[in-house]
Amino acid sequence: MSLASGSVAVILARGGSKGIPNKNLIDFAGKPLLAWSCLQAGAAQTVEAVYVSSDSDAILDVAQRQGARAIRRPDALATDTASSEAALLHALDVIAAERGAEPARIVFLQATSPLREPADIDGAVAAFVAADADSLFSDAVLDDFCAWQEEDGVLKGKTFDPFNRGRRQDRKPLYLENGSIYVFKPSLLREKGNRLGGRIARYSMPYWKSFEIDTLENLELCEYYFRKHLLAGWRLREGGIGAFRPDLIVYDFDGVMTDNRVLVLQDGSEGVQANRADGWGIGQLRAAGLRQIILSTETNPVVAARARKLGLEVLQGSGDKARDLQAFCGANGIRMERVLYVGNDVNDLEAMQWVGFPAAPADAHPAVLALARHVTRARGGEGVVKELSEALLGVAATA
């Protein structure tokens, strides 16, 4: 029997959050935090359906846009004091009614633990089946973890004997339940009212995947690891530029619309050389209903002049492109995940890391080229925007 037979994933994501307001919807690596757990479950080979239980319309909308099925959770099960098990039992009732039978197993994913991969979910289900288990939790192995506890004012070693310390490699490992993945039989949840019980198995993950988001500091740490280890893989999964429909296209100016050189006249004024073909491409994108802006650190009036010629909005003199782009998107109701950003140098990197689709000209800085999901054949100033318009719209254009 296939491991996917009867396996369904359940993600609990209520609307209220005291530590971080709207935590499940907060922007995390270019998508709402909840979206990543939905995508991970949907990409797992051992999961045949993904369900999200929430009391929030906004959360359920995000879930459905990521291919998950929505379960409307009663308000009584979405309070600070309501247990996860109570919400899981409600979700199980809805799933069983929808399917006409209970699933063979539930894969319960914590939405605030985004540092996982589809392969982790598949590995956990495989371990559950191989152990003939009733329940399973994901863990991190702690093989040198020296914890103390104070009892009646006296410090005592809890995980080791501090007076007979011995060698690290001789100590028995500890297993940290990291909260990322649980697998259990529905019958166990109904009988015990708990996600764990009976024959319990475990599935080990690297320690860095065990961090979860409860505070803004956790958010920064998790996003660092996600971008370092996981984001590139998801960008490959998401396909090429032709499959991306942006709500906003952002162009750096120097090095994208120009060849990054400047002409300095004897009176101190500056000029640049632009490519007329880019104007054609911008016109085609505008005709397709795509909003476009220029975002530049440059303060020279030539940027504004070129923007007027092209009929583009311009954010000029930016000292922090990521901050200014986030502010612009927030003011205009645009999600960063729906932004295509074309940049060429290191001052574009942070902004490019936040958007859904980073792109670059052929002669961009190596760090930018490594981040970009699409690199044009054209170098800066040689028709980069025209080429992008052809790729986005799927046309063979001639200027």
PLY file of the C-alpha trace (Angstrom):
ply
format ascii 1.0
element vertex 399
property float x
property float y
property float z
element edge 398
property int vertex1
property int vertex2
end_header
0.00 0.00 0.00
1.26 3.48 -0.83
2.34 5.56 2.13
0.12 8.33 0.81
-2.96 6.13 1.06
-5.17 7.72 3.69
-2.62 10.30 4.88
-4.00 13.82 5.31
-2.23 16.86 6.71
-3.90 19.19 9.20
-2.59 22.67 10.01
-4.10 24.70 12.85
-3.87 28.47 12.37
-6.17 30.65 14.44
-6.49 34.36 13.81
-5.60 35.65 17.27
-1.99 35.99 18.39
-0.69 38.00 21.34
3.07 37.75 20.78
3.04 38.71 17.09
-0.24 40.17 15.76
-1.58 38.21 12.76
1.39 35.88 13.12
0.13 33.27 10.67
-0.20 35.95 7.98
3.05 37.79 8.62
5.38 38.14 5.62
7.96 35.35 5.84
10.46 35.05 2.97
8.00 36.65 0.58
4.85 34.71 1.52
2.41 34.64 4.43
3.93 32.38 7.11
1.07 29.88 6.85
1.61 29.48 3.10
4.92 27.65 3.59
3.40 24.85 5.69
0.61 24.47 3.11
3.15 24.25 0.29
5.37 21.81 2.19
2.45 19.49 2.91
1.14 19.78 -0.63
4.53 18.82 -2.07
4.98 15.80 0.21
4.46 12.51 -1.65
2.94 10.86 1.42
0.11 13.40 1.83
-2.98 13.18 -0.34
-4.86 16.20 1.01
-4.09 19.29 3.12
-6.59 20.90 5.51
-6.27 24.19 7.39
-8.46 24.83 10.42
-8.99 28.48 11.34
-11.49 31.01 12.64
-10.07 33.66 10.27
-11.36 34.37 6.76
-8.00 35.86 5.78
-6.12 32.76 6.90
-8.52 30.40 5.14
-8.18 32.48 1.98
-4.39 32.11 2.08
-4.76 28.38 2.69
-7.08 27.87 -0.28
-4.81 29.90 -2.57
-2.04 27.44 -1.67
-4.19 24.42 -2.56
-5.36 23.51 0.96
-8.95 22.82 1.99
-10.57 25.15 4.50
-12.12 24.06 7.79
-14.06 26.79 9.58
-13.19 26.45 13.26
-15.82 27.44 15.85
-14.89 30.51 17.89
-15.00 28.44 21.09
-12.11 26.36 19.76
-10.03 29.40 18.75
-9.48 31.02 22.15
-6.20 31.34 24.04
-7.29 28.54 26.36
-8.64 26.08 23.78
-6.37 23.07 23.26
-4.88 22.00 19.96
-6.36 18.54 20.54
-9.88 19.98 20.69
-9.32 21.76 17.37
-7.82 18.58 15.90
-10.87 16.55 16.95
-13.15 19.10 15.28
-11.03 18.98 12.11
-11.10 15.18 12.17
-14.90 15.20 12.35
-15.08 17.52 9.32
-12.56 15.45 7.35
-14.30 12.16 8.14
-17.67 13.60 7.11
-16.21 14.95 3.86
-14.42 11.73 2.96
-17.08 9.32 4.22
-14.48 7.60 6.42
-11.65 8.51 8.74
-8.19 8.82 7.19
-5.61 6.18 8.04
-3.37 8.77 9.67
-3.17 12.48 10.43
-0.02 14.47 9.69
-0.24 17.46 12.03
2.01 20.39 11.08
2.66 23.44 13.23
2.28 26.58 11.10
4.84 28.46 13.19
7.56 25.88 12.41
8.45 26.76 8.80
11.93 25.17 8.81
10.90 21.88 7.26
10.94 20.31 3.80
8.49 17.99 2.04
11.13 15.28 2.47
10.86 15.69 6.25
7.13 15.03 6.11
7.69 11.99 3.89
10.43 10.76 6.22
8.20 11.11 9.27
5.35 9.16 7.65
7.77 6.45 6.49
9.20 6.16 10.02
5.66 5.97 11.44
4.72 3.11 9.12
8.03 1.26 9.55
7.67 1.32 13.36
4.01 0.21 13.19
3.46 3.19 15.48
0.32 4.76 16.89
1.93 8.19 17.04
5.14 9.97 16.12
6.82 13.28 16.84
9.67 15.03 15.04
12.74 15.72 17.12
16.27 17.06 17.23
18.98 14.98 18.83
20.71 16.69 21.77
23.92 14.75 22.35
25.68 17.30 24.56
22.93 19.11 26.43
23.75 19.98 30.03
20.62 21.27 31.74
20.38 22.35 35.37
17.39 22.96 37.63
17.16 24.87 40.87
15.37 23.00 43.68
14.93 24.73 47.05
17.74 27.12 46.20
20.13 24.33 45.20
21.31 23.84 41.60
21.14 20.24 40.41
22.06 18.63 37.12
18.96 17.33 35.33
20.33 15.80 32.16
23.77 14.79 33.43
25.78 14.28 36.58
27.94 17.42 36.90
30.22 15.68 39.41
30.81 12.69 37.18
30.72 14.49 33.87
32.56 11.90 31.77
33.05 12.24 28.03
30.43 13.88 25.84
30.27 10.89 23.50
29.55 8.55 26.43
26.38 10.37 27.47
23.07 9.07 26.20
21.47 11.43 23.67
18.31 13.36 24.47
15.51 13.91 21.98
13.96 17.37 21.76
10.33 17.28 20.60
10.54 20.17 18.15
6.83 20.61 17.41
7.22 20.64 13.64
5.59 17.32 12.63
3.28 14.87 14.38
1.77 11.75 12.87
-0.96 9.78 14.64
-3.88 7.45 14.11
-7.29 9.13 14.36
-8.42 6.41 16.75
-5.67 7.41 19.19
-6.83 11.04 19.20
-10.43 9.98 19.80
-9.60 7.46 22.55
-6.89 9.39 24.42
-7.70 12.99 23.52
-4.00 13.42 22.75
-1.79 13.49 19.68
0.74 11.16 21.34
0.19 7.78 22.92
0.35 4.03 22.34
3.48 2.99 20.48
5.39 6.26 20.00
8.04 6.70 17.30
10.23 9.66 16.40
11.72 11.24 13.30
14.94 13.23 13.66
15.57 16.56 11.94
18.67 18.80 12.04
18.69 21.05 15.08
18.38 24.25 13.01
15.00 23.04 11.75
13.67 23.03 15.32
13.34 26.79 15.75
9.77 28.09 15.76
8.20 31.53 15.65
6.82 32.88 18.91
8.63 36.24 19.05
10.01 38.74 16.56
13.50 37.50 17.44
12.44 33.96 16.52
11.01 35.32 13.28
14.34 36.84 12.28
16.25 33.68 13.19
13.87 31.36 11.33
13.89 33.57 8.26
17.68 33.58 8.25
17.82 29.77 8.17
14.96 29.53 5.68
16.66 31.87 3.23
20.04 30.22 3.77
18.95 26.60 3.31
15.46 26.31 1.81
14.34 29.31 -0.25
16.42 28.54 -3.34
14.82 25.11 -3.62
11.34 26.58 -3.51
12.20 29.10 -6.18
13.24 26.26 -8.45
9.93 24.50 -7.75
7.94 27.60 -8.62
9.04 27.58 -12.23
10.26 30.24 -14.64
9.34 33.83 -15.25
6.63 32.93 -17.78
4.61 31.28 -14.99
4.78 34.32 -12.70
2.12 37.02 -12.85
3.36 39.99 -10.79
1.19 42.65 -9.23
4.16 45.01 -9.37
7.39 45.16 -11.38
10.24 47.12 -9.80
13.25 48.30 -11.81
16.54 49.49 -10.45
17.75 52.30 -12.72
21.54 52.31 -13.02
22.80 49.00 -14.34
19.34 47.85 -15.47
17.98 50.64 -17.63
21.51 51.95 -18.22
24.94 50.39 -18.69
25.90 51.77 -15.26
28.17 54.40 -16.80
27.69 58.15 -16.43
28.59 61.03 -18.72
29.91 63.98 -16.67
29.82 67.36 -18.41
32.15 70.23 -17.63
29.44 72.06 -15.67
29.11 69.06 -13.37
25.78 67.82 -14.74
25.45 64.13 -15.54
23.85 62.13 -18.29
23.24 58.45 -18.97
22.54 56.32 -22.01
19.24 54.47 -22.09
17.82 51.94 -24.56
14.69 52.88 -26.55
13.71 49.21 -26.71
12.98 49.33 -22.98
10.29 51.91 -23.63
8.59 49.46 -25.99
8.74 46.72 -23.38
7.33 48.99 -20.66
4.47 49.91 -22.97
3.65 46.25 -23.62
3.66 45.47 -19.90
1.46 48.48 -19.20
-0.97 47.36 -21.89
-1.11 43.98 -20.14
-2.21 45.73 -16.94
1.04 45.34 -15.02
2.05 48.12 -12.64
5.69 49.23 -12.85
7.93 51.57 -10.84
11.58 52.64 -10.74
13.34 52.32 -7.37
16.73 54.01 -7.26
19.29 55.24 -4.75
20.36 57.85 -7.32
19.35 61.47 -6.66
20.29 62.78 -10.11
17.34 64.48 -11.92
18.02 62.26 -14.95
16.22 59.39 -13.20
13.03 61.38 -12.76
13.32 62.69 -16.32
13.57 59.19 -17.75
10.68 58.01 -15.56
8.50 60.83 -16.91
9.45 59.89 -20.46
8.45 56.28 -19.79
5.34 57.20 -17.81
6.55 55.37 -14.71
6.25 56.07 -11.01
9.64 56.59 -9.38
10.99 56.24 -5.84
14.27 58.14 -5.98
17.06 58.73 -3.48
16.29 55.54 -1.55
18.67 54.88 1.32
17.17 51.47 2.06
15.50 49.80 -0.90
14.01 46.91 1.08
12.44 49.25 3.63
11.15 51.68 1.00
9.72 48.90 -1.16
7.99 47.31 1.81
6.48 50.68 2.73
5.30 51.24 -0.85
3.75 47.78 -1.07
2.09 48.18 2.31
0.58 51.52 1.32
-0.70 50.09 -1.97
-1.98 46.73 -0.72
0.61 44.71 -2.65
2.13 41.54 -1.20
5.88 41.28 -1.52
5.42 37.72 -2.83
3.66 39.22 -5.87
6.54 41.56 -6.76
9.08 41.06 -9.56
12.25 43.02 -8.84
14.98 43.65 -11.41
18.28 44.60 -9.77
21.96 44.43 -10.55
24.07 45.35 -7.53
24.57 44.59 -3.85
22.31 47.44 -2.73
19.45 45.54 -4.40
20.09 42.26 -2.57
17.97 42.76 0.53
14.96 43.94 -1.45
15.38 41.06 -3.90
15.40 38.59 -1.01
11.95 39.78 0.08
10.13 39.61 -3.25
8.45 36.70 -4.98
10.55 36.85 -8.15
14.04 38.42 -8.29
15.56 38.98 -11.75
18.83 40.44 -13.01
20.68 41.52 -16.17
23.51 39.33 -17.45
26.27 41.57 -16.06
24.87 41.88 -12.53
26.99 41.43 -9.41
27.74 37.71 -8.72
25.72 37.77 -5.49
22.72 39.13 -7.38
23.09 36.55 -10.14
23.14 33.80 -7.50
19.87 35.05 -6.03
18.01 35.77 -9.27
15.40 33.35 -10.57
15.74 34.80 -14.07
18.82 36.31 -15.73
18.40 38.12 -19.04
20.70 37.59 -21.96
20.94 41.38 -22.22
23.41 43.33 -20.15
22.37 46.50 -18.33
21.33 49.21 -20.75
21.05 46.77 -23.66
17.28 46.19 -23.59
16.84 44.32 -20.28
13.24 45.49 -19.82
12.29 44.65 -23.40
13.61 41.11 -22.96
11.76 40.74 -19.67
8.53 41.88 -21.27
8.89 39.16 -23.91
9.54 36.51 -21.27
6.66 37.63 -19.05
4.12 38.00 -21.83
5.31 35.08 -23.96
5.74 37.11 -27.15
8.55 37.53 -29.65
8.56 41.33 -29.76
10.40 43.63 -32.05
11.09 47.21 -31.06
0 1
1 2
2 3
3 4
4 5
5 6
6 7
7 8
8 9
9 10
10 11
11 12
12 13
13 14
14 15
15 16
16 17
17 18
18 19
19 20
20 21
21 22
22 23
23 24
24 25
25 26
26 27
27 28
28 29
29 30
30 31
31 32
32 33
33 34
34 35
35 36
36 37
37 38
38 39
39 40
40 41
41 42
42 43
43 44
44 45
45 46
46 47
47 48
48 49
49 50
50 51
51 52
52 53
53 54
54 55
55 56
56 57
57 58
58 59
59 60
60 61
61 62
62 63
63 64
64 65
65 66
66 67
67 68
68 69
69 70
70 71
71 72
72 73
73 74
74 75
75 76
76 77
77 78
78 79
79 80
80 81
81 82
82 83
83 84
84 85
85 86
86 87
87 88
88 89
89 90
90 91
91 92
92 93
93 94
94 95
95 96
96 97
97 98
98 99
99 100
100 101
101 102
102 103
103 104
104 105
105 106
106 107
107 108
108 109
109 110
110 111
111 112
112 113
113 114
114 115
115 116
116 117
117 118
118 119
119 120
120 121
121 122
122 123
123 124
124 125
125 126
126 127
127 128
128 129
129 130
130 131
131 132
132 133
133 134
134 135
135 136
136 137
137 138
138 139
139 140
140 141
141 142
142 143
143 144
144 145
145 146
146 147
147 148
148 149
149 150
150 151
151 152
152 153
153 154
154 155
155 156
156 157
157 158
158 159
159 160
160 161
161 162
162 163
163 164
164 165
165 166
166 167
167 168
168 169
169 170
170 171
171 172
172 173
173 174
174 175
175 176
176 177
177 178
178 179
179 180
180 181
181 182
182 183
183 184
184 185
185 186
186 187
187 188
188 189
189 190
190 191
191 192
192 193
193 194
194 195
195 196
196 197
197 198
198 199
199 200
200 201
201 202
202 203
203 204
204 205
205 206
206 207
207 208
208 209
209 210
210 211
211 212
212 213
213 214
214 215
215 216
216 217
217 218
218 219
219 220
220 221
221 222
222 223
223 224
224 225
225 226
226 227
227 228
228 229
229 230
230 231
231 232
232 233
233 234
234 235
235 236
236 237
237 238
238 239
239 240
240 241
241 242
242 243
243 244
244 245
245 246
246 247
247 248
248 249
249 250
250 251
251 252
252 253
253 254
254 255
255 256
256 257
257 258
258 259
259 260
260 261
261 262
262 263
263 264
264 265
265 266
266 267
267 268
268 269
269 270
270 271
271 272
272 273
273 274
274 275
275 276
276 277
277 278
278 279
279 280
280 281
281 282
282 283
283 284
284 285
285 286
286 287
287 288
288 289
289 290
290 291
291 292
292 293
293 294
294 295
295 296
296 297
297 298
298 299
299 300
300 301
301 302
302 303
303 304
304 305
305 306
306 307
307 308
308 309
309 310
310 311
311 312
312 313
313 314
314 315
315 316
316 317
317 318
318 319
319 320
320 321
321 322
322 323
323 324
324 325
325 326
326 327
327 328
328 329
329 330
330 331
331 332
332 333
333 334
334 335
335 336
336 337
337 338
338 339
339 340
340 341
341 342
342 343
343 344
344 345
345 346
346 347
347 348
348 349
349 350
350 351
351 352
352 353
353 354
354 355
355 356
356 357
357 358
358 359
359 360
360 361
361 362
362 363
363 364
364 365
365 366
366 367
367 368
368 369
369 370
370 371
371 372
372 373
373 374
374 375
375 376
376 377
377 378
378 379
379 380
380 381
381 382
382 383
383 384
384 385
385 386
386 387
387 388
388 389
389 390
390 391
391 392
392 393
393 394
394 395
395 396
396 397
397 398
